[in-house]
Amino acid sequence: MQRSSIEWTEATWNPVTGCTQISPGCAHCYAKTFAERFRGVPGHPYENGFDLQLRPERLDQPLRWKKPRTIFVNSMSDLFHPQVPDEYVQAVFDVMQRADHHRFQVLTKRAERLADMAPTLPWPRNVWMGVSVENQRFRSRVDDLRHVPAAMRFLSCEPLLGPLELNLTGIDWVIVGGESGPGARPMRPEWALSVRDQCGEADVPFFFKQWGAHDEQGRRVGKKQAGNSLAGEDWQQMPEVERAA
């Protein structure tokens, strides 16, 4: 188990590592930046950098973690990447179903494959399913998610790179955040405020994670100084979903 500093989860589990870019939100991927630092280091878990790798030796890890936790699945990859075999995706879901004392949060940008595979997967109440939506061009991911029979469906609008008009029917939670790290693109306040207001109108919990490298005025000040207050308020709402166990 890797304890996580991500504000909306408690731990991470990576039965797959590595990925490839699919849309503008991937341009400054924190996971790729981290993994590529160790490319070529003999014996390091990221000796092959951010090349996609299955990690079957990690599959049973959640079954050995006795204390219930909220676990972000594949913080260093995308479970629905086309190079991950169907059978392996099913094996990950089987573990999540058996480890029902935990809550699992799965997030993907490959929403079409998610929708295609959904009928073949178990959907216990402890599995939360989300898609990343960084701008209006990729709003169709929300439509794919809406048809997935997960107990809790969520959106990660991070990094938020443009205005979003969302249909939140069937969506239970929305996360918004700006981009941090080298080359980070600023998030405009009106984009975040619009998503917040849409969540309010739809009675959907809204979680504002961070401004990122730029503050509310668009100044590059760093993640810590920019903070996570939106229009003078903290928004860290969570969905009211009970653990399965």
C-alpha positions in Angstrom: 0.0 0.0 0.0 1.2 3.5 -0.8 -0.4 6.2 1.4 -1.6 9.1 -0.8 -1.4 12.8 -0.5 -4.3 13.2 -2.9 -7.0 15.0 -1.0 -9.9 12.8 -2.0 -8.4 9.4 -1.3 -6.3 7.6 1.4 -4.1 5.1 -0.5 -3.1 4.0 -3.9 -2.8 0.5 -5.5 -1.1 0.1 -8.8 -1.6 -3.4 -10.4 -0.7 -1.6 -13.7 1.9 1.1 -14.2 2.7 3.3 -17.2 0.5 4.8 -19.9 0.4 6.8 -23.1 -1.0 10.2 -23.8 -4.6 10.3 -25.2 -5.8 14.0 -24.8 -4.6 17.4 -23.7 -5.0 16.7 -20.0 -2.1 14.2 -20.3 0.4 16.8 -21.5 2.1 17.4 -18.1 1.3 14.0 -16.5 2.7 13.9 -13.0 2.9 10.1 -13.1 5.0 10.1 -16.3 7.3 12.8 -14.9 7.9 10.8 -11.8 8.4 7.4 -13.5 10.8 8.7 -16.2 13.2 10.0 -13.6 14.1 6.4 -12.9 14.3 5.0 -16.4 17.4 2.9 -16.8 18.0 2.6 -13.0 18.6 -1.2 -12.6 16.2 -2.9 -10.2 14.0 0.2 -9.7 10.2 -0.4 -10.1 10.3 2.2 -12.8 13.5 1.0 -14.5 11.4 1.0 -17.8 10.1 4.5 -17.1 6.5 5.0 -18.0 6.2 2.1 -20.4 3.0 0.2 -19.6 3.6 -2.8 -17.4 1.2 -5.3 -15.8 2.1 -6.0 -12.2 0.4 -9.3 -11.3 2.5 -9.6 -8.2 0.5 -6.7 -6.8 -2.9 -8.0 -7.6 -3.6 -9.5 -4.1 -2.3 -6.5 -2.1 -5.7 -5.1 -1.1 -6.7 -8.6 0.2 -3.8 -8.4 2.6 -4.6 -4.9 3.9 -6.9 -5.5 6.8 -7.8 -2.0 7.8 -10.6 -0.5 5.6 -9.3 2.2 3.3 -10.4 4.3 0.4 -8.0 3.3 -2.4 -7.3 5.1 -5.7 -6.7 2.3 -8.3 -3.8 2.9 -10.8 -2.7 6.4 -9.9 0.3 5.6 -12.1 -1.7 4.2 -15.1 -5.1 3.7 -16.7 -6.8 0.4 -16.1 -8.7 0.7 -19.4 -5.6 1.3 -21.6 -5.8 -0.8 -24.8 -2.6 -2.6 -23.8 -4.2 -4.0 -20.7 -5.9 -7.3 -21.6 -9.6 -7.8 -20.8 -8.7 -10.7 -18.6 -6.4 -8.6 -16.5 -9.0 -5.9 -16.1 -11.4 -8.6 -14.9 -8.9 -9.9 -12.5 -8.5 -6.4 -10.9 -12.3 -6.1 -10.6 -12.4 -9.6 -9.0 -10.0 -8.5 -6.3 -12.0 -5.3 -5.7 -15.1 -7.4 -5.3 -13.5 -9.8 -2.8 -11.8 -7.0 -0.8 -15.2 -5.5 0.1 -13.9 -4.0 3.3 -12.2 -1.3 1.1 -13.6 1.4 -1.1 -12.0 1.6 -4.5 -11.9 4.6 -6.8 -11.1 3.8 -10.5 -10.5 6.7 -12.9 -10.0 6.5 -16.7 -9.8 8.6 -19.8 -10.6 5.5 -22.0 -14.4 5.9 -21.4 -15.4 4.1 -24.6 -13.5 0.9 -23.6 -15.0 1.2 -20.1 -18.5 1.3 -21.5 -17.7 -1.6 -23.8 -16.4 -3.8 -21.0 -18.9 -2.7 -18.3 -21.4 -5.6 -19.0 -18.6 -8.1 -18.4 -17.4 -6.8 -15.0 -18.8 -7.1 -11.5 -20.0 -3.8 -10.0 -20.0 -4.2 -6.2 -21.0 -1.2 -4.1 -17.4 -0.6 -3.0 -16.2 0.3 -6.5 -16.5 3.9 -7.5 -16.0 4.6 -11.2 -14.9 7.9 -12.7 -13.8 9.5 -15.9 -11.5 12.5 -16.5 -13.0 15.4 -18.4 -10.6 18.3 -19.0 -12.6 20.4 -21.5 -15.7 20.5 -23.6 -14.2 18.4 -26.4 -14.2 15.3 -24.1 -17.6 15.7 -22.6 -18.7 12.4 -24.3 -16.8 10.5 -21.7 -19.5 11.5 -19.2 -22.1 9.9 -21.5 -20.2 6.7 -21.6 -19.9 6.7 -17.8 -23.6 7.3 -17.3 -24.3 3.8 -18.8 -21.9 2.0 -16.4 -23.8 0.3 -13.5 -21.4 1.5 -10.8 -22.8 2.4 -7.4 -21.1 5.7 -7.5 -20.0 7.6 -10.7 -17.7 10.6 -10.5 -15.9 13.1 -12.8 -12.4 14.4 -12.4 -12.2 17.7 -14.1 -8.4 18.0 -13.5 -6.6 19.7 -15.0 -9.6 21.8 -16.0 -8.4 23.4 -19.2 -11.5 25.2 -20.4 -15.2 25.8 -19.7 -17.5 22.9 -19.3 -21.3 22.6 -19.7 -22.2 19.2 -18.1 -25.2 17.0 -18.0 -24.9 15.6 -14.5 -27.7 13.1 -14.7 -26.5 9.9 -13.1 -23.3 11.5 -11.8 -22.7 11.4 -8.0 -19.6 13.5 -7.5 -17.4 16.1 -9.3 -13.8 16.9 -8.6 -12.2 20.1 -10.1 -8.5 21.1 -10.0 -5.9 23.1 -11.7 -2.6 21.9 -13.1 0.7 22.0 -11.2 4.3 21.2 -12.1 6.6 22.4 -15.0 4.7 23.9 -17.9 1.4 24.1 -15.9 -1.5 25.8 -17.7 -3.6 28.3 -15.6 -7.2 27.5 -14.8 -9.6 30.5 -15.0 -11.9 31.1 -12.0 -15.0 31.3 -14.1 -14.5 27.7 -15.4 -14.3 26.3 -11.8 -17.1 28.5 -10.6 -19.4 27.4 -13.5 -18.8 23.7 -12.6 -19.5 24.4 -8.9 -22.7 26.1 -9.8 -23.8 23.3 -12.1 -23.2 20.9 -9.3 -25.3 23.0 -6.9 -28.2 23.1 -9.4 -28.0 19.3 -9.8 -27.5 18.6 -6.1 -24.2 16.8 -6.8 -21.3 17.1 -4.3 -18.5 19.3 -5.5 -14.8 18.9 -4.5 -12.4 21.7 -5.4 -9.0 20.0 -5.0 -6.5 22.8 -5.8 -5.6 25.8 -8.0 -2.4 24.2 -9.0 0.7 26.2 -10.0 -1.4 29.4 -10.6 -3.5 31.3 -8.2 -7.0 32.7 -8.6 -5.5 35.8 -10.3 -3.5 33.7 -12.8 -0.2 34.4 -11.2 2.3 31.5 -11.0 3.0 31.2 -7.3 3.2 27.4 -6.8 0.7 24.8 -5.6 1.1 25.4 -1.9 0.6 29.2 -2.0 -2.2 29.0 -4.6 -4.2 26.8 -2.2 -7.6 25.3 -2.6 -10.1 28.0 -1.8 -12.5 29.0 -4.5 -14.0 32.5 -4.2 -13.0 32.6 -0.6 -14.6 29.2 0.4 -13.3 25.6 0.7 -15.3 23.1 -1.3 -14.5 19.5 -0.3 -17.9 17.8 -0.5 -18.0 14.0 -0.7 -20.8 11.7 -1.8 -22.8 10.0 0.9 -22.1 6.3 -0.1 -21.7 3.7 2.6 -18.9 1.1 2.5 -20.1 -2.3 1.3 -18.9 -4.1 4.4 
